[in-house]
Amino acid sequence: MPITKYANQTLEEQSIDVDECYFVNCVLKECDLFFSGGDFEWQATKFENCRWHFRGAALRTFNLLNQIGVLKQPQTPAQSAPGAPRMN
């Protein structure tokens, strides 16, 4: 499968399969990025509010790393007890 090259582009609100892609000097805004475990590369590329979706081998690897504790779970802010003073 040939590599798709994106250079000096701003991509907004797109669905992109990042497998077999090369991004250089790009900005990806509000995109849905899909990754299945294929080759990819990016240089000088910014991701702004993008959503990552893992499929196939990448999803299985992600799930394994999560189950064995390698990946940290997102933490929710601590809730204050009722009647406790609020900090500003």
Contacts in CASP RR format, 6 or more apart in sequence:
PFRMAT RR
TARGET T0000
AUTHOR 0000-0000-0000
METHOD contacts of the structure
MODEL  1
MPITKYANQTLEEQSIDVDECYFVNCVLKECDLFFSGGDFEWQATKFENC
RWHFRGAALRTFNLLNQIGVLKQPQTPAQSAPGAPRMN
1 20 0 8 1.000
2 20 0 8 1.000
3 20 0 8 1.000
3 21 0 8 1.000
3 22 0 8 1.000
3 39 0 8 1.000
4 20 0 8 1.000
4 21 0 8 1.000
4 22 0 8 1.000
5 21 0 8 1.000
5 22 0 8 1.000
5 24 0 8 1.000
6 21 0 8 1.000
6 22 0 8 1.000
6 23 0 8 1.000
6 24 0 8 1.000
6 26 0 8 1.000
7 23 0 8 1.000
7 24 0 8 1.000
7 25 0 8 1.000
7 26 0 8 1.000
8 24 0 8 1.000
8 25 0 8 1.000
8 26 0 8 1.000
9 26 0 8 1.000
9 27 0 8 1.000
10 26 0 8 1.000
10 27 0 8 1.000
10 28 0 8 1.000
10 29 0 8 1.000
11 26 0 8 1.000
11 27 0 8 1.000
11 28 0 8 1.000
11 29 0 8 1.000
11 31 0 8 1.000
12 28 0 8 1.000
12 29 0 8 1.000
12 30 0 8 1.000
12 31 0 8 1.000
13 29 0 8 1.000
13 30 0 8 1.000
13 31 0 8 1.000
14 28 0 8 1.000
14 31 0 8 1.000
14 32 0 8 1.000
15 31 0 8 1.000
15 32 0 8 1.000
15 34 0 8 1.000
16 28 0 8 1.000
16 31 0 8 1.000
16 32 0 8 1.000
16 33 0 8 1.000
16 34 0 8 1.000
17 34 0 8 1.000
17 35 0 8 1.000
17 36 0 8 1.000
18 33 0 8 1.000
18 34 0 8 1.000
18 35 0 8 1.000
18 40 0 8 1.000
19 34 0 8 1.000
19 35 0 8 1.000
19 36 0 8 1.000
19 37 0 8 1.000
19 38 0 8 1.000
19 39 0 8 1.000
19 40 0 8 1.000
20 38 0 8 1.000
20 39 0 8 1.000
20 40 0 8 1.000
21 40 0 8 1.000
21 41 0 8 1.000
22 40 0 8 1.000
22 41 0 8 1.000
22 42 0 8 1.000
23 41 0 8 1.000
23 42 0 8 1.000
23 43 0 8 1.000
23 45 0 8 1.000
24 42 0 8 1.000
24 43 0 8 1.000
24 44 0 8 1.000
24 45 0 8 1.000
25 43 0 8 1.000
25 44 0 8 1.000
25 45 0 8 1.000
26 42 0 8 1.000
26 44 0 8 1.000
26 45 0 8 1.000
26 46 0 8 1.000
27 45 0 8 1.000
27 46 0 8 1.000
27 48 0 8 1.000
28 45 0 8 1.000
28 46 0 8 1.000
28 47 0 8 1.000
28 48 0 8 1.000
28 50 0 8 1.000
29 48 0 8 1.000
29 49 0 8 1.000
29 50 0 8 1.000
30 48 0 8 1.000
30 49 0 8 1.000
30 50 0 8 1.000
31 47 0 8 1.000
31 50 0 8 1.000
31 51 0 8 1.000
32 50 0 8 1.000
32 51 0 8 1.000
32 53 0 8 1.000
33 47 0 8 1.000
33 50 0 8 1.000
33 51 0 8 1.000
33 52 0 8 1.000
33 53 0 8 1.000
34 53 0 8 1.000
34 54 0 8 1.000
34 55 0 8 1.000
35 52 0 8 1.000
35 53 0 8 1.000
35 54 0 8 1.000
35 55 0 8 1.000
35 58 0 8 1.000
36 54 0 8 1.000
36 55 0 8 1.000
36 56 0 8 1.000
36 57 0 8 1.000
36 58 0 8 1.000
36 59 0 8 1.000
37 56 0 8 1.000
37 57 0 8 1.000
37 58 0 8 1.000
37 61 0 8 1.000
38 58 0 8 1.000
54 61 0 8 1.000
54 62 0 8 1.000
62 71 0 8 1.000
65 71 0 8 1.000
66 73 0 8 1.000
80 86 0 8 1.000
END
